[in-house]
């Protein structure tokens, strides 16, 4: 929604400070319905376009609880094509992620391949039950990859993002079940700051995206380094990862519930195994977070320092500055 607001595709009254979820859905619906049809008169294209419109309107109510997108580890714009992705296509909003495998690792390429995240989790479960040593090895490599990249951003992914995103483009960045408004200014990537704690901080508008470790600094509307004056502080990385893990577990449970439409006690063996697999990941991450938190202290970003500062608190609600507008 913030991308559409920044593009002036959606306009709100200047005096409006609060917008309801119903109003947001109405604005998005209007934007989708006003999407121009393809110029080609071919009947097949017209029918496909109309079907996409219908599918996107069906997905629209899900925006109040969040969209479920499934990344592929081969490219920053590679996602499993689902009705949720149709919404981005119709609105001409590019969708990116930075969770890429290292193409220089033959073992990793062989283990992960072109699988999506959901497919990879299923493969790990299957490989753990296999008797073939080759499959067991691939499953272990894939599992180690997910554990080592739990932040869902890799060095290779960050480099590919910097190369793929055009200068000045407004897009959406997906990471840890959160959607952030992203742009590129003078070769650097920035995420729109929408945390509630920075609502009254005029000097905090953008946050740099230049590190997989969460180090970043805040910038104003002109992309000049800034800092918070109202006492808002950045959360330590351990806390952010804990919150992201909670969000991830919730989304997995929601996906299972919506997909199966059945009582939890009636889960299939595959769904139950997937839940157990996620619990293993959670326990592993909690151990890493506890070790990482001990020597670390929250820091405030300093305006005179041009380098990275501590990242901000976990992104819960996406809000456009001065509009109190939540991105759902």
Secondary structure as GFF3:
##gff-version 3
##sequence-region A 1 328
A	DSSP	alpha_helix	2	6	.	.	.	ID=ss1
A	DSSP	alpha_helix	21	33	.	.	.	ID=ss2
A	DSSP	alpha_helix	43	60	.	.	.	ID=ss3
A	DSSP	three_ten_helix	61	64	.	.	.	ID=ss4
A	DSSP	alpha_helix	83	90	.	.	.	ID=ss5
A	DSSP	beta_strand	95	96	.	.	.	ID=ss6
A	DSSP	alpha_helix	106	112	.	.	.	ID=ss7
A	DSSP	alpha_helix	117	128	.	.	.	ID=ss8
A	DSSP	alpha_helix	133	148	.	.	.	ID=ss9
A	DSSP	alpha_helix	155	164	.	.	.	ID=ss10
A	DSSP	beta_strand	171	175	.	.	.	ID=ss11
A	DSSP	beta_strand	178	185	.	.	.	ID=ss12
A	DSSP	beta_strand	188	192	.	.	.	ID=ss13
A	DSSP	three_ten_helix	196	198	.	.	.	ID=ss14
A	DSSP	beta_strand	206	208	.	.	.	ID=ss15
A	DSSP	beta_strand	218	219	.	.	.	ID=ss16
A	DSSP	alpha_helix	237	260	.	.	.	ID=ss17
A	DSSP	three_ten_helix	264	266	.	.	.	ID=ss18
A	DSSP	alpha_helix	269	294	.	.	.	ID=ss19
A	DSSP	beta_strand	318	320	.	.	.	ID=ss20
A	DSSP	beta_strand	325	327	.	.	.	ID=ss21
###
